[in-house]
Amino acid sequence: GHMNLNGERDRSPLPGEGAWLTHLVGVTAAIGVQAAVMSAKSTGFGDLVEVSALEALAAGHQWSFAIYTHQGVVKQRWGNRFGEQHHPLTLFPCLDGWVCFAAITGPQWEGLCIAMDQVELLVDEDLYIPAKRFDRADELDEIIQAWTSTVMVDEAVEALQAQHTPAGSVASFADMLAR
């Protein structure tokens, strides 16, 4: 399930980095233990904590299960896109690295358009609907990348944040250790 959702649509599934699924099961167990300890303190009785790895992993894909069980839609791989819901919420290349930002709400979308100096996009009412932006992601990505490819990461982050659009640089491990 998990690997089938990672990677580009036209390529084979991509395994996630590291053992994060194992960690998710451990965190689920830790929460169960904490609840059992709190219950024991108030009732004086202990509880058995049993954690199903499959159920913990399934809970991590609640949206995938919900759209399948309620709409019959099988979630697809979308690469760096946050599929089926809204766009942009992804990574874009800049001159010196990558920027990640989210323009989900109307004000965030407006902030992105202003930061990119693409205010003509604001007159397209369809683009105020996040799912419609996802449907037009290829078109929008060309416009966004035309801007990000001309600026440094810090410039993009500063311009977006000045317009109240959440943004940050994508740090390498070396960058993170240097901070």
HELIX and SHEET records of a PDB file:
HELIX    1   1 MET A    3  LEU A    5  5                                   3    
HELIX    2   2 TRP A   20  THR A   43  1                                  24    
HELIX    3   3 ALA A   53  ALA A   59  1                                   7    
HELIX    4   4 GLN A   62  GLN A   71  1                                  10    
HELIX    5   5 GLY A  106  ALA A  115  1                                  10    
HELIX    6   6 VAL A  119  VAL A  123  5                                   5    
HELIX    7   7 GLU A  125  TYR A  128  5                                   4    
HELIX    8   8 PRO A  130  ASP A  135  1                                   6    
HELIX    9   9 ALA A  137  THR A  148  1                                  12    
HELIX   10  10 VAL A  153  ALA A  162  1                                  10    
HELIX   11  11 PHE A  173  ALA A  178  1                                   6    
SHEET    1   A 3 LEU A  89  CYS A  94  0                                        
SHEET    2   A 3 GLY A  97  ALA A 102 -1                                        
SHEET    3   A 3 ALA A 167  SER A 169 -1                                        
END                                                                             
